Amino acid sequence: MNTALATPTWTAVCAVEDLVPGWPVAALVDNVQIAVVRLRDGSVHALSNWDPFAKAMVLARGIVGDIKGEPMLTSPIYKQHFALRSGLCLDDPTVSIPVYPVRIVDGQVEIAAP
């Protein structure tokens, strides 16, 4: 089966209004921990909660900000910055974490299953 053409499975994780802009939260989708972030512009992003430097599920406890206009999430342990759109580590471009598709349906945040 060609997985590139497979229809994603969407999982509702919370109401968009439950997300405070700039405060990440963790969600469990198909046994995968995901950090969910709503920005002040209303956009919602989902990326792995796994910090590859600290080797811990902690990114949902990180700090949201931007570097030169690139929205990012800073690890609470060693302070690496991860781009919300791509998962790329802005401090070490050889490292990245998974990002997941997000959509809002009837006020609910849905994440495509990994």
C-alpha positions as CSV (number, residue, x, y, z in Angstrom):
1,M,0.0,0.0,0.0
2,N,1.3,3.5,-0.8
3,T,1.2,5.3,2.5
4,A,1.8,8.7,0.8
5,L,-1.8,8.4,-0.7
6,A,-3.4,7.1,2.5
7,T,-6.1,9.2,4.0
8,P,-5.0,10.4,7.5
9,T,-6.9,9.5,10.6
10,W,-7.9,12.6,12.5
11,T,-8.2,12.7,16.3
12,A,-9.9,15.5,18.2
13,V,-7.8,16.5,21.1
14,C,-9.5,19.6,22.6
15,A,-11.5,22.7,21.8
16,V,-9.5,25.4,20.2
17,E,-10.7,27.8,22.9
18,D,-9.2,25.5,25.5
19,L,-5.7,26.4,24.2
20,V,-4.3,29.5,25.7
21,P,-2.1,31.3,23.1
22,G,1.5,30.9,23.9
23,W,1.1,28.0,26.4
24,P,1.8,24.6,25.0
25,V,-0.1,21.5,26.2
26,A,0.5,17.7,25.7
27,A,-1.9,15.4,23.9
28,L,-1.8,11.7,23.5
29,V,-2.7,10.6,19.9
30,D,-2.5,6.9,19.1
31,N,-0.1,6.4,22.0
32,V,2.2,9.2,20.7
33,Q,2.8,12.3,22.9
34,I,2.4,15.5,21.0
35,A,3.0,19.1,22.0
36,V,0.1,21.3,20.8
37,V,0.7,25.0,20.6
38,R,-1.8,27.8,19.7
39,L,-0.1,31.1,18.7
40,R,-1.5,34.6,19.2
41,D,-2.4,34.7,15.5
42,G,-4.8,31.8,16.1
43,S,-2.8,29.2,14.3
44,V,-2.4,25.8,16.0
45,H,0.7,23.6,15.6
46,A,1.5,20.0,16.7
47,L,4.9,18.5,17.1
48,S,6.5,15.7,19.0
49,N,6.7,16.2,22.7
50,W,10.1,14.3,22.7
51,D,13.2,16.4,23.3
52,P,16.0,14.5,21.6
53,F,18.7,16.4,23.5
54,A,17.2,15.8,27.0
55,K,15.8,12.4,25.9
56,A,12.5,13.2,27.7
57,M,8.9,14.0,26.9
58,V,9.1,17.7,27.9
59,L,8.5,20.0,25.0
60,A,4.9,20.8,26.0
61,R,6.5,22.4,29.0
62,G,8.6,24.7,26.9
63,I,8.5,28.4,26.0
64,V,6.8,29.6,22.8
65,G,8.4,32.4,20.9
66,D,10.0,33.3,17.6
67,I,13.5,33.7,16.2
68,K,13.6,36.2,13.3
69,G,9.9,35.6,12.7
70,E,10.1,31.8,12.8
71,P,7.6,30.5,15.4
72,M,9.4,28.1,17.7
73,L,9.2,26.1,20.9
74,T,12.1,26.2,23.3
75,S,13.0,23.1,25.3
76,P,12.6,23.6,29.1
77,I,15.7,21.4,29.7
78,Y,18.7,22.5,27.6
79,K,16.9,25.4,25.8
80,Q,17.2,24.2,22.1
81,H,14.7,25.9,19.8
82,F,12.4,23.8,17.5
83,A,10.6,25.4,14.6
84,L,6.8,24.8,15.0
85,R,6.2,24.5,11.2
86,S,9.1,22.1,10.4
87,G,10.3,20.6,13.7
88,L,13.9,21.6,12.7
89,C,16.2,22.4,15.6
90,L,17.2,26.0,15.0
91,D,20.4,25.5,17.0
92,D,21.5,22.3,15.3
93,P,20.0,21.8,11.8
94,T,21.1,18.1,11.8
95,V,18.3,17.4,14.3
96,S,14.6,17.7,13.8
97,I,11.4,16.3,15.5
98,P,8.2,15.1,13.8
99,V,5.4,17.6,13.1
100,Y,1.8,16.6,12.6
101,P,-1.0,18.0,10.5
102,V,-3.6,20.0,12.5
103,R,-7.0,21.2,11.5
104,I,-9.9,22.9,13.3
105,V,-13.3,21.4,12.7
106,D,-16.4,22.8,14.5
107,G,-14.1,24.5,17.1
108,Q,-12.3,21.3,17.8
109,V,-8.5,20.8,17.3
110,E,-7.8,17.7,15.3
111,I,-4.4,16.1,14.8
112,A,-3.6,13.6,12.1
113,A,-2.6,10.3,13.6
114,P,1.1,9.6,13.3
